[in-house]
Amino acid sequence: MDHRSINAGPAKQLNWLDLPNDLTLMIIEKLTTFQILTSVQFVCRKWWRICMDPLMWRTINMCNIGIRNSVDYKLEKMCRHAIDRSCGQLVDISIEYFGTDDLLKYIIDSGCHKLQRLRLVQCFHGISDKGLCEMAEKLPLLEELDITLCLEVSSIALEAIGRRCPLLKSFKYNNNAGGNKEAFVIAQNMSNLRHLQLFKNYLDNSGLSAILDGCPHLESLDLRLCCHVKLEGKLRTRCDEQLKDLRDPDAPCDDFQFWGLCFETAYDDEVFDYENEKRAQKQEAQKRETRRINSGSSTGKKNNVKSKSKKKR
């Protein structure tokens, strides 16, 4: 063993406050927006100042928050606060559970026209064709769009997005009950696509052929659980020749993040169970408080009786 390691004094502890601002900014950027707004920004004054920098809010990630937090916090209000902090510099935003047309309008009204990536996940009935059509008009730089489990979005919005967002290269339209109508719109209006995911879509071979014709630059295509697509013969050969990465309808779904919550009822059930759990905890706390008060009252009465008996003596 090196004698210098034996004689060396205790290692100097790292003081996070001594880190350069740029390095601290890089560390904080690795965290989610929810973590920053609920805890990180309150660590110290230095971190508070860094968290007020518009560069911190070029990316807003409000996904993977968890159903419990979606119930306990006003997520849309938090998201609007983050959008305000971006001062129009927002380029990437991910929204889960709480997305609405009003929130999309707020993004545009806040001057966030540099947006390149938009992710809308499990917003169910909050996002509609109307909201996306209005938003698409102001997003000429949009390159990546993910619409997963947003049940009010149809071919109407897809057509507007395709026409208004010519730079769109990656599009995910998953589990939204779409079919050939949406496939034809994608083929006719999104010719620059490189990556397309249509998880559990109802298109058939004619819709797939239209996409292969209309999207000549397509490199990857995800058709998992597209049960009406029959990849065989010439169509299969064409897919193999034209695409670098193909996930066929029978490919495993293990890596699809939202496979466990592919139905609105599953989300509603979890929210219902959690709210019942919270009510039960509140009722139990109230019972404990009542017992404590009653116990205190009984003790007080006993003490009063004892003091009166002493006085009589």
Phi and psi restraints in degrees (value plus and minus 20) as a CYANA .aco file:
   2 ASP   PHI     -87.1   -47.1
   2 ASP   PSI     107.5   147.5
   3 HIS   PHI     -83.3   -43.3
   3 HIS   PSI     -43.7    -3.7
   4 ARG   PHI     -88.3   -48.3
   4 ARG   PSI     -51.8   -11.8
   5 SER   PHI     -91.6   -51.6
   5 SER   PSI     -48.8    -8.8
   6 ILE   PHI     -92.3   -52.3
   6 ILE   PSI     -61.0   -21.0
   7 ASN   PHI    -105.2   -65.2
   7 ASN   PSI     -29.6    10.4
   8 ALA   PHI     -85.9   -45.9
   8 ALA   PSI     125.4   165.4
   9 GLY   PHI     -97.2   -57.2
   9 GLY   PSI     159.7   199.7
  10 PRO   PHI     -81.9   -41.9
  10 PRO   PSI     122.0   162.0
  11 ALA   PHI     -82.7   -42.7
  11 ALA   PSI     120.3   160.3
  12 LYS   PHI     -92.4   -52.4
  12 LYS   PSI     107.5   147.5
  13 GLN   PHI     -94.5   -54.5
  13 GLN   PSI     121.7   161.7
  14 LEU   PHI     -95.0   -55.0
  14 LEU   PSI     109.0   149.0
  15 ASN   PHI    -121.3   -81.3
  15 ASN   PSI      93.2   133.2
  16 TRP   PHI     -80.3   -40.3
  16 TRP   PSI     -45.7    -5.7
  17 LEU   PHI     -91.5   -51.5
  17 LEU   PSI     -37.6     2.4
  18 ASP   PHI    -104.5   -64.5
  18 ASP   PSI     -29.2    10.8
  19 LEU   PHI     -88.5   -48.5
  19 LEU   PSI     125.1   165.1
  20 PRO   PHI     -80.9   -40.9
  20 PRO   PSI     131.6   171.6
  21 ASN   PHI     -78.1   -38.1
  21 ASN   PSI     -60.4   -20.4
  22 ASP   PHI     -81.5   -41.5
  22 ASP   PSI     -60.6   -20.6
  23 LEU   PHI     -90.0   -50.0
  23 LEU   PSI     -61.7   -21.7
  24 THR   PHI     -81.7   -41.7
  24 THR   PSI     -60.1   -20.1
  25 LEU   PHI     -80.5   -40.5
  25 LEU   PSI     -62.6   -22.6
  26 MET   PHI     -83.4   -43.4
  26 MET   PSI     -58.8   -18.8
  27 ILE   PHI     -86.8   -46.8
  27 ILE   PSI     -67.6   -27.6
  28 ILE   PHI     -85.4   -45.4
  28 ILE   PSI     -53.0   -13.0
  29 GLU   PHI     -83.0   -43.0
  29 GLU   PSI     -39.9     0.1
  30 LYS   PHI     -95.0   -55.0
  30 LYS   PSI     -34.3     5.7
  31 LEU   PHI    -110.3   -70.3
  31 LEU   PSI     143.4   183.4
  32 THR   PHI     -98.7   -58.7
  32 THR   PSI     139.0   179.0
  33 THR   PHI     -78.6   -38.6
  33 THR   PSI     -59.4   -19.4
  34 PHE   PHI     -80.8   -40.8
  34 PHE   PSI     -63.9   -23.9
  35 GLN   PHI     -83.6   -43.6
  35 GLN   PSI     -60.0   -20.0
  36 ILE   PHI     -86.2   -46.2
  36 ILE   PSI     -65.3   -25.3
  37 LEU   PHI     -93.7   -53.7
  37 LEU   PSI     -47.5    -7.5
  38 THR   PHI    -116.4   -76.4
  38 THR   PSI     -38.1     1.9
  39 SER   PHI    -166.7  -126.7
  39 SER   PSI     -71.3   -31.3
  40 VAL   PHI     -78.1   -38.1
  40 VAL   PSI     -63.4   -23.4
  41 GLN   PHI     -87.1   -47.1
  41 GLN   PSI     -34.1     5.9
  42 PHE   PHI    -117.0   -77.0
  42 PHE   PSI     -15.3    24.7
  43 VAL   PHI     -83.4   -43.4
  43 VAL   PSI     -67.6   -27.6
  44 CYS   PHI    -182.4  -142.4
  44 CYS   PSI     151.8   191.8
  45 ARG   PHI     -83.9   -43.9
  45 ARG   PSI     -57.8   -17.8
  46 LYS   PHI     -81.8   -41.8
  46 LYS   PSI     -66.0   -26.0
  47 TRP   PHI     -87.2   -47.2
  47 TRP   PSI     -53.1   -13.1
  48 TRP   PHI     -81.5   -41.5
  48 TRP   PSI     -65.7   -25.7
  49 ARG   PHI     -83.2   -43.2
  49 ARG   PSI     -61.9   -21.9
  50 ILE   PHI     -83.1   -43.1
  50 ILE   PSI     -59.7   -19.7
  51 CYS   PHI     -91.5   -51.5
  51 CYS   PSI     -29.2    10.8
  52 MET   PHI    -113.8   -73.8
  52 MET   PSI     -25.1    14.9
  53 ASP   PHI     -92.1   -52.1
  53 ASP   PSI     105.9   145.9
  54 PRO   PHI     -75.2   -35.2
  54 PRO   PSI     -47.3    -7.3
  55 LEU   PHI     -83.7   -43.7
  55 LEU   PSI     -45.1    -5.1
  56 MET   PHI     -86.9   -46.9
  56 MET   PSI     -41.5    -1.5
  57 TRP   PHI    -134.0   -94.0
  57 TRP   PSI       1.5    41.5
  58 ARG   PHI     -87.8   -47.8
  58 ARG   PSI     -47.8    -7.8
  59 THR   PHI    -139.9   -99.9
  59 THR   PSI     106.3   146.3
  60 ILE   PHI    -139.5   -99.5
  60 ILE   PSI      96.1   136.1
  61 ASN   PHI    -134.9   -94.9
  61 ASN   PSI      82.2   122.2
  62 MET   PHI    -132.6   -92.6
  62 MET   PSI      18.3    58.3
  63 CYS   PHI    -130.1   -90.1
  63 CYS   PSI     148.6   188.6
  64 ASN   PHI      36.7    76.7
  64 ASN   PSI      15.1    55.1
  65 ILE   PHI    -103.1   -63.1
  65 ILE   PSI     -49.3    -9.3
  66 GLY   PHI      76.2   116.2
  66 GLY   PSI     125.2   165.2
  67 ILE   PHI     -84.4   -44.4
  67 ILE   PSI     -55.5   -15.5
  68 ARG   PHI     -81.7   -41.7
  68 ARG   PSI     -65.2   -25.2
  69 ASN   PHI     -88.2   -48.2
  69 ASN   PSI     -51.3   -11.3
  70 SER   PHI     -86.1   -46.1
  70 SER   PSI     -44.9    -4.9
  71 VAL   PHI    -105.5   -65.5
  71 VAL   PSI     -60.4   -20.4
  72 ASP   PHI    -100.4   -60.4
  72 ASP   PSI     -44.6    -4.6
  73 TYR   PHI    -136.6   -96.6
  73 TYR   PSI     133.8   173.8
  74 LYS   PHI    -107.8   -67.8
  74 LYS   PSI      65.2   105.2
  75 LEU   PHI     -87.3   -47.3
  75 LEU   PSI     -57.8   -17.8
  76 GLU   PHI     -85.1   -45.1
  76 GLU   PSI     -59.4   -19.4
  77 LYS   PHI     -83.8   -43.8
  77 LYS   PSI     -60.9   -20.9
  78 MET   PHI     -83.4   -43.4
  78 MET   PSI     -61.9   -21.9
  79 CYS   PHI     -84.5   -44.5
  79 CYS   PSI     -61.1   -21.1
  80 ARG   PHI     -82.5   -42.5
  80 ARG   PSI     -57.8   -17.8
  81 HIS   PHI     -83.0   -43.0
  81 HIS   PSI     -61.8   -21.8
  82 ALA   PHI     -85.4   -45.4
  82 ALA   PSI     -60.3   -20.3
  83 ILE   PHI     -81.1   -41.1
  83 ILE   PSI     -61.5   -21.5
  84 ASP   PHI     -80.0   -40.0
  84 ASP   PSI     -61.0   -21.0
  85 ARG   PHI     -86.7   -46.7
  85 ARG   PSI     -45.3    -5.3
  86 SER   PHI     -90.0   -50.0
  86 SER   PSI     -39.3     0.7
  87 CYS   PHI      32.0    72.0
  87 CYS   PSI      20.2    60.2
  88 GLY   PHI      62.7   102.7
  88 GLY   PSI     -16.6    23.4
  89 GLN   PHI    -111.6   -71.6
  89 GLN   PSI     -16.7    23.3
  90 LEU   PHI     -82.6   -42.6
  90 LEU   PSI     109.0   149.0
  91 VAL   PHI    -143.1  -103.1
  91 VAL   PSI     -34.9     5.1
  92 ASP   PHI    -168.3  -128.3
  92 ASP   PSI     101.2   141.2
  93 ILE   PHI    -158.7  -118.7
  93 ILE   PSI     115.3   155.3
  94 SER   PHI    -143.5  -103.5
  94 SER   PSI     108.5   148.5
  95 ILE   PHI    -149.5  -109.5
  95 ILE   PSI     110.5   150.5
  96 GLU   PHI    -150.1  -110.1
  96 GLU   PSI     115.4   155.4
  97 TYR   PHI      60.6   100.6
  97 TYR   PSI     -70.7   -30.7
  98 PHE   PHI    -125.5   -85.5
  98 PHE   PSI     -11.5    28.5
  99 GLY   PHI     -84.7   -44.7
  99 GLY   PSI     118.6   158.6
 100 THR   PHI    -159.5  -119.5
 100 THR   PSI     144.8   184.8
 101 ASP   PHI     -80.5   -40.5
 101 ASP   PSI     -57.5   -17.5
 102 ASP   PHI     -82.3   -42.3
 102 ASP   PSI     -57.5   -17.5
 103 LEU   PHI     -88.5   -48.5
 103 LEU   PSI     -59.9   -19.9
 104 LEU   PHI     -80.7   -40.7
 104 LEU   PSI     -61.8   -21.8
 105 LYS   PHI     -84.5   -44.5
 105 LYS   PSI     -57.1   -17.1
 106 TYR   PHI     -83.9   -43.9
 106 TYR   PSI     -58.8   -18.8
 107 ILE   PHI     -79.4   -39.4
 107 ILE   PSI     -66.7   -26.7
 108 ILE   PHI     -89.7   -49.7
 108 ILE   PSI     -63.4   -23.4
 109 ASP   PHI     -84.9   -44.9
 109 ASP   PSI     -41.3    -1.3
 110 SER   PHI    -104.0   -64.0
 110 SER   PSI     -16.7    23.3
 111 GLY   PHI      61.6   101.6
 111 GLY   PSI       0.8    40.8
 112 CYS   PHI    -107.2   -67.2
 112 CYS   PSI      44.5    84.5
 113 HIS   PHI    -110.2   -70.2
 113 HIS   PSI     -18.0    22.0
 114 LYS   PHI    -112.4   -72.4
 114 LYS   PSI     -13.0    27.0
 115 LEU   PHI     -78.1   -38.1
 115 LEU   PSI     108.1   148.1
 116 GLN   PHI    -131.5   -91.5
 116 GLN   PSI     -48.1    -8.1
 117 ARG   PHI    -151.7  -111.7
 117 ARG   PSI     110.3   150.3
 118 LEU   PHI    -153.5  -113.5
 118 LEU   PSI     106.7   146.7
 119 ARG   PHI    -146.5  -106.5
 119 ARG   PSI     101.7   141.7
 120 LEU   PHI    -143.3  -103.3
 120 LEU   PSI      92.0   132.0
 121 VAL   PHI    -146.5  -106.5
 121 VAL   PSI     111.5   151.5
 122 GLN   PHI      33.2    73.2
 122 GLN   PSI      20.4    60.4
 123 CYS   PHI    -110.2   -70.2
 123 CYS   PSI     -25.4    14.6
 124 PHE   PHI      30.0    70.0
 124 PHE   PSI    -119.2   -79.2
 125 HIS   PHI    -126.5   -86.5
 125 HIS   PSI     -11.8    28.2
 126 GLY   PHI    -100.7   -60.7
 126 GLY   PSI     -50.7   -10.7
 127 ILE   PHI    -124.5   -84.5
 127 ILE   PSI     111.6   151.6
 128 SER   PHI    -147.5  -107.5
 128 SER   PSI     154.7   194.7
 129 ASP   PHI     -77.6   -37.6
 129 ASP   PSI     -62.0   -22.0
 130 LYS   PHI     -78.7   -38.7
 130 LYS   PSI     -68.0   -28.0
 131 GLY   PHI     -83.9   -43.9
 131 GLY   PSI     -61.4   -21.4
 132 LEU   PHI     -92.5   -52.5
 132 LEU   PSI     -55.4   -15.4
 133 CYS   PHI     -83.0   -43.0
 133 CYS   PSI     -64.1   -24.1
 134 GLU   PHI     -86.3   -46.3
 134 GLU   PSI     -57.5   -17.5
 135 MET   PHI     -90.8   -50.8
 135 MET   PSI     -59.1   -19.1
 136 ALA   PHI     -79.7   -39.7
 136 ALA   PSI     -50.7   -10.7
 137 GLU   PHI     -82.3   -42.3
 137 GLU   PSI     -44.7    -4.7
 138 LYS   PHI    -128.8   -88.8
 138 LYS   PSI      -6.8    33.2
 139 LEU   PHI    -143.2  -103.2
 139 LEU   PSI      45.3    85.3
 140 PRO   PHI     -89.7   -49.7
 140 PRO   PSI     -35.5     4.5
 141 LEU   PHI    -119.1   -79.1
 141 LEU   PSI     -17.3    22.7
 142 LEU   PHI     -82.2   -42.2
 142 LEU   PSI     106.9   146.9
 143 GLU   PHI    -134.8   -94.8
 143 GLU   PSI     -49.0    -9.0
 144 GLU   PHI    -152.5  -112.5
 144 GLU   PSI     112.5   152.5
 145 LEU   PHI    -157.8  -117.8
 145 LEU   PSI     109.5   149.5
 146 ASP   PHI    -144.1  -104.1
 146 ASP   PSI      96.3   136.3
 147 ILE   PHI    -140.8  -100.8
 147 ILE   PSI      81.3   121.3
 148 THR   PHI    -143.6  -103.6
 148 THR   PSI     105.1   145.1
 149 LEU   PHI      36.7    76.7
 149 LEU   PSI      25.6    65.6
 150 CYS   PHI    -136.4   -96.4
 150 CYS   PSI      77.8   117.8
 151 LEU   PHI     -99.3   -59.3
 151 LEU   PSI     -27.9    12.1
 152 GLU   PHI    -121.7   -81.7
 152 GLU   PSI      -8.6    31.4
 153 VAL   PHI    -123.1   -83.1
 153 VAL   PSI     103.9   143.9
 154 SER   PHI    -146.3  -106.3
 154 SER   PSI    -186.2  -146.2
 155 SER   PHI     -82.1   -42.1
 155 SER   PSI     -44.2    -4.2
 156 ILE   PHI     -81.0   -41.0
 156 ILE   PSI     -68.4   -28.4
 157 ALA   PHI     -88.4   -48.4
 157 ALA   PSI     -58.7   -18.7
 158 LEU   PHI     -82.5   -42.5
 158 LEU   PSI     -58.8   -18.8
 159 GLU   PHI     -85.0   -45.0
 159 GLU   PSI     -63.9   -23.9
 160 ALA   PHI     -82.9   -42.9
 160 ALA   PSI     -62.2   -22.2
 161 ILE   PHI     -84.2   -44.2
 161 ILE   PSI     -64.4   -24.4
 162 GLY   PHI     -81.5   -41.5
 162 GLY   PSI     -58.9   -18.9
 163 ARG   PHI     -97.2   -57.2
 163 ARG   PSI     -57.1   -17.1
 164 ARG   PHI    -109.8   -69.8
 164 ARG   PSI     -36.6     3.4
 165 CYS   PHI    -141.7  -101.7
 165 CYS   PSI      55.4    95.4
 166 PRO   PHI     -87.9   -47.9
 166 PRO   PSI     -36.0     4.0
 167 LEU   PHI    -109.6   -69.6
 167 LEU   PSI     -18.6    21.4
 168 LEU   PHI     -80.9   -40.9
 168 LEU   PSI     101.5   141.5
 169 LYS   PHI    -136.9   -96.9
 169 LYS   PSI     -44.7    -4.7
 170 SER   PHI    -149.5  -109.5
 170 SER   PSI     106.6   146.6
 171 PHE   PHI    -157.3  -117.3
 171 PHE   PSI     108.3   148.3
 172 LYS   PHI    -138.8   -98.8
 172 LYS   PSI     103.7   143.7
 173 TYR   PHI    -151.7  -111.7
 173 TYR   PSI      65.0   105.0
 174 ASN   PHI    -131.1   -91.1
 174 ASN   PSI     112.6   152.6
 175 ASN   PHI      35.5    75.5
 175 ASN   PSI      21.8    61.8
 176 ASN   PHI    -133.4   -93.4
 176 ASN   PSI      -3.6    36.4
 177 ALA   PHI      44.7    84.7
 177 ALA   PSI       3.8    43.8
 178 GLY   PHI     -97.2   -57.2
 178 GLY   PSI     145.8   185.8
 179 GLY   PHI    -170.6  -130.6
 179 GLY   PSI    -163.7  -123.7
 180 ASN   PHI     -82.2   -42.2
 180 ASN   PSI     -55.2   -15.2
 181 LYS   PHI     -79.0   -39.0
 181 LYS   PSI     -65.4   -25.4
 182 GLU   PHI     -88.3   -48.3
 182 GLU   PSI     -57.2   -17.2
 183 ALA   PHI     -82.6   -42.6
 183 ALA   PSI     -63.4   -23.4
 184 PHE   PHI     -84.6   -44.6
 184 PHE   PSI     -58.4   -18.4
 185 VAL   PHI     -85.0   -45.0
 185 VAL   PSI     -62.1   -22.1
 186 ILE   PHI     -79.8   -39.8
 186 ILE   PSI     -64.9   -24.9
 187 ALA   PHI     -83.2   -43.2
 187 ALA   PSI     -56.4   -16.4
 188 GLN   PHI    -104.8   -64.8
 188 GLN   PSI     -40.7    -0.7
 189 ASN   PHI    -146.8  -106.8
 189 ASN   PSI     -23.5    16.5
 190 MET   PHI    -148.7  -108.7
 190 MET   PSI      35.7    75.7
 191 SER   PHI     -88.4   -48.4
 191 SER   PSI     -37.0     3.0
 192 ASN   PHI    -113.4   -73.4
 192 ASN   PSI     -14.0    26.0
 193 LEU   PHI     -80.6   -40.6
 193 LEU   PSI     117.9   157.9
 194 ARG   PHI    -127.2   -87.2
 194 ARG   PSI     -50.9   -10.9
 195 HIS   PHI    -154.3  -114.3
 195 HIS   PSI     110.2   150.2
 196 LEU   PHI    -158.1  -118.1
 196 LEU   PSI     108.7   148.7
 197 GLN   PHI    -141.8  -101.8
 197 GLN   PSI     103.9   143.9
 198 LEU   PHI    -147.7  -107.7
 198 LEU   PSI      38.7    78.7
 199 PHE   PHI     -83.3   -43.3
 199 PHE   PSI     106.8   146.8
 200 LYS   PHI      33.0    73.0
 200 LYS   PSI      32.3    72.3
 201 ASN   PHI    -120.1   -80.1
 201 ASN   PSI     139.8   179.8
 202 TYR   PHI    -126.6   -86.6
 202 TYR   PSI       0.9    40.9
 203 LEU   PHI     -86.5   -46.5
 203 LEU   PSI     139.1   179.1
 204 ASP   PHI    -138.7   -98.7
 204 ASP   PSI    -183.5  -143.5
 205 ASN   PHI     -83.3   -43.3
 205 ASN   PSI     -52.4   -12.4
 206 SER   PHI     -88.2   -48.2
 206 SER   PSI     -58.5   -18.5
 207 GLY   PHI     -86.0   -46.0
 207 GLY   PSI     -60.9   -20.9
 208 LEU   PHI     -84.3   -44.3
 208 LEU   PSI     -62.9   -22.9
 209 SER   PHI     -81.2   -41.2
 209 SER   PSI     -59.9   -19.9
 210 ALA   PHI     -82.0   -42.0
 210 ALA   PSI     -60.6   -20.6
 211 ILE   PHI     -85.1   -45.1
 211 ILE   PSI     -62.7   -22.7
 212 LEU   PHI     -84.0   -44.0
 212 LEU   PSI     -53.7   -13.7
 213 ASP   PHI     -93.8   -53.8
 213 ASP   PSI     -63.4   -23.4
 214 GLY   PHI    -105.7   -65.7
 214 GLY   PSI     -34.9     5.1
 215 CYS   PHI    -142.1  -102.1
 215 CYS   PSI      53.9    93.9
 216 PRO   PHI     -87.2   -47.2
 216 PRO   PSI     -37.8     2.2
 217 HIS   PHI    -113.4   -73.4
 217 HIS   PSI     -17.8    22.2
 218 LEU   PHI     -81.0   -41.0
 218 LEU   PSI     108.8   148.8
 219 GLU   PHI    -128.7   -88.7
 219 GLU   PSI     -57.8   -17.8
 220 SER   PHI    -150.1  -110.1
 220 SER   PSI     122.0   162.0
 221 LEU   PHI    -162.2  -122.2
 221 LEU   PSI     106.1   146.1
 222 ASP   PHI    -130.3   -90.3
 222 ASP   PSI      92.7   132.7
 223 LEU   PHI    -136.9   -96.9
 223 LEU   PSI       5.9    45.9
 224 ARG   PHI     -80.9   -40.9
 224 ARG   PSI     115.8   155.8
 225 LEU   PHI      43.2    83.2
 225 LEU   PSI      -0.1    39.9
 226 CYS   PHI    -106.6   -66.6
 226 CYS   PSI      64.3   104.3
 227 CYS   PHI     -90.0   -50.0
 227 CYS   PSI     -36.3     3.7
 228 HIS   PHI    -110.6   -70.6
 228 HIS   PSI     -24.8    15.2
 229 VAL   PHI    -108.1   -68.1
 229 VAL   PSI     107.0   147.0
 230 LYS   PHI    -134.9   -94.9
 230 LYS   PSI      77.3   117.3
 231 LEU   PHI    -102.0   -62.0
 231 LEU   PSI      76.8   116.8
 232 GLU   PHI    -175.2  -135.2
 232 GLU   PSI     143.7   183.7
 233 GLY   PHI      41.1    81.1
 233 GLY   PSI    -157.5  -117.5
 234 LYS   PHI     -83.5   -43.5
 234 LYS   PSI     -56.4   -16.4
 235 LEU   PHI     -85.0   -45.0
 235 LEU   PSI     -61.2   -21.2
 236 ARG   PHI     -84.5   -44.5
 236 ARG   PSI     -63.3   -23.3
 237 THR   PHI     -81.7   -41.7
 237 THR   PSI     -61.1   -21.1
 238 ARG   PHI     -84.3   -44.3
 238 ARG   PSI     -62.0   -22.0
 239 CYS   PHI     -81.5   -41.5
 239 CYS   PSI     -64.1   -24.1
 240 ASP   PHI     -83.9   -43.9
 240 ASP   PSI     -54.8   -14.8
 241 GLU   PHI    -100.3   -60.3
 241 GLU   PSI     -56.7   -16.7
 242 GLN   PHI    -106.3   -66.3
 242 GLN   PSI     -48.5    -8.5
 243 LEU   PHI    -128.4   -88.4
 243 LEU   PSI     124.7   164.7
 244 LYS   PHI    -105.1   -65.1
 244 LYS   PSI     -51.0   -11.0
 245 ASP   PHI    -158.2  -118.2
 245 ASP   PSI      96.3   136.3
 246 LEU   PHI    -145.9  -105.9
 246 LEU   PSI     105.4   145.4
 247 ARG   PHI    -125.6   -85.6
 247 ARG   PSI      89.1   129.1
 248 ASP   PHI     -98.6   -58.6
 248 ASP   PSI     149.9   189.9
 249 PRO   PHI     -77.5   -37.5
 249 PRO   PSI     -45.5    -5.5
 250 ASP   PHI    -117.7   -77.7
 250 ASP   PSI     -14.6    25.4
 251 ALA   PHI     -86.6   -46.6
 251 ALA   PSI     130.6   170.6
 252 PRO   PHI     -78.9   -38.9
 252 PRO   PSI     128.2   168.2
 253 CYS   PHI    -127.5   -87.5
 253 CYS   PSI      -9.0    31.0
 254 ASP   PHI     -77.3   -37.3
 254 ASP   PSI     -55.1   -15.1
 255 ASP   PHI    -112.2   -72.2
 255 ASP   PSI     -14.1    25.9
 256 PHE   PHI    -103.0   -63.0
 256 PHE   PSI      93.7   133.7
 257 GLN   PHI     -78.0   -38.0
 257 GLN   PSI     -53.7   -13.7
 258 PHE   PHI    -125.8   -85.8
 258 PHE   PSI       0.7    40.7
 259 TRP   PHI     -82.6   -42.6
 259 TRP   PSI     -52.9   -12.9
 260 GLY   PHI     -96.0   -56.0
 260 GLY   PSI     -33.1     6.9
 261 LEU   PHI    -150.0  -110.0
 261 LEU   PSI      31.4    71.4
 262 CYS   PHI    -105.5   -65.5
 262 CYS   PSI     -15.1    24.9
 263 PHE   PHI    -152.9  -112.9
 263 PHE   PSI     122.2   162.2
 264 GLU   PHI     -79.9   -39.9
 264 GLU   PSI     -53.9   -13.9
 265 THR   PHI     -83.5   -43.5
 265 THR   PSI     -52.8   -12.8
 266 ALA   PHI     -84.7   -44.7
 266 ALA   PSI     -61.7   -21.7
 267 TYR   PHI     -84.9   -44.9
 267 TYR   PSI     -66.8   -26.8
 268 ASP   PHI     -80.6   -40.6
 268 ASP   PSI     -58.5   -18.5
 269 ASP   PHI     -83.4   -43.4
 269 ASP   PSI     -61.9   -21.9
 270 GLU   PHI     -86.9   -46.9
 270 GLU   PSI     -59.9   -19.9
 271 VAL   PHI     -83.0   -43.0
 271 VAL   PSI     -64.2   -24.2
 272 PHE   PHI     -80.3   -40.3
 272 PHE   PSI     -66.2   -26.2
 273 ASP   PHI     -83.0   -43.0
 273 ASP   PSI     -61.7   -21.7
 274 TYR   PHI     -87.7   -47.7
 274 TYR   PSI     -61.6   -21.6
 275 GLU   PHI     -85.1   -45.1
 275 GLU   PSI     -57.3   -17.3
 276 ASN   PHI     -83.9   -43.9
 276 ASN   PSI     -60.3   -20.3
 277 GLU   PHI     -82.2   -42.2
 277 GLU   PSI     -62.7   -22.7
 278 LYS   PHI     -84.1   -44.1
 278 LYS   PSI     -61.7   -21.7
 279 ARG   PHI     -84.1   -44.1
 279 ARG   PSI     -60.9   -20.9
 280 ALA   PHI     -84.2   -44.2
 280 ALA   PSI     -61.2   -21.2
 281 GLN   PHI     -84.5   -44.5
 281 GLN   PSI     -59.9   -19.9
 282 LYS   PHI     -85.3   -45.3
 282 LYS   PSI     -63.1   -23.1
 283 GLN   PHI     -84.0   -44.0
 283 GLN   PSI     -60.0   -20.0
 284 GLU   PHI     -85.3   -45.3
 284 GLU   PSI     -60.4   -20.4
 285 ALA   PHI     -83.0   -43.0
 285 ALA   PSI     -60.4   -20.4
 286 GLN   PHI     -84.4   -44.4
 286 GLN   PSI     -59.0   -19.0
 287 LYS   PHI     -83.7   -43.7
 287 LYS   PSI     -62.7   -22.7
 288 ARG   PHI     -83.1   -43.1
 288 ARG   PSI     -60.0   -20.0
 289 GLU   PHI     -86.4   -46.4
 289 GLU   PSI     -59.8   -19.8
 290 THR   PHI     -83.3   -43.3
 290 THR   PSI     -63.1   -23.1
 291 ARG   PHI     -83.6   -43.6
 291 ARG   PSI     -57.9   -17.9
 292 ARG   PHI     -84.6   -44.6
 292 ARG   PSI     -63.9   -23.9
 293 ILE   PHI     -85.0   -45.0
 293 ILE   PSI     -64.8   -24.8
 294 ASN   PHI     -83.7   -43.7
 294 ASN   PSI     -58.7   -18.7
 295 SER   PHI     -83.9   -43.9
 295 SER   PSI     -61.2   -21.2
 296 GLY   PHI     -85.0   -45.0
 296 GLY   PSI     -59.2   -19.2
 297 SER   PHI     -85.1   -45.1
 297 SER   PSI     -62.3   -22.3
 298 SER   PHI     -83.4   -43.4
 298 SER   PSI     -62.1   -22.1
 299 THR   PHI     -82.6   -42.6
 299 THR   PSI     -59.4   -19.4
 300 GLY   PHI     -85.5   -45.5
 300 GLY   PSI     -59.7   -19.7
 301 LYS   PHI     -85.1   -45.1
 301 LYS   PSI     -62.3   -22.3
 302 LYS   PHI     -81.7   -41.7
 302 LYS   PSI     -61.1   -21.1
 303 ASN   PHI     -84.7   -44.7
 303 ASN   PSI     -58.2   -18.2
 304 ASN   PHI     -85.3   -45.3
 304 ASN   PSI     -60.7   -20.7
 305 VAL   PHI     -83.3   -43.3
 305 VAL   PSI     -63.3   -23.3
 306 LYS   PHI     -82.9   -42.9
 306 LYS   PSI     -62.8   -22.8
 307 SER   PHI     -86.7   -46.7
 307 SER   PSI     -56.8   -16.8
 308 LYS   PHI     -86.9   -46.9
 308 LYS   PSI     -60.1   -20.1
 309 SER   PHI     -86.3   -46.3
 309 SER   PSI     -54.5   -14.5
 310 LYS   PHI     -86.0   -46.0
 310 LYS   PSI     -59.3   -19.3
 311 LYS   PHI     -83.9   -43.9
 311 LYS   PSI     -61.0   -21.0
 312 LYS   PHI     -82.4   -42.4
 312 LYS   PSI     -57.4   -17.4
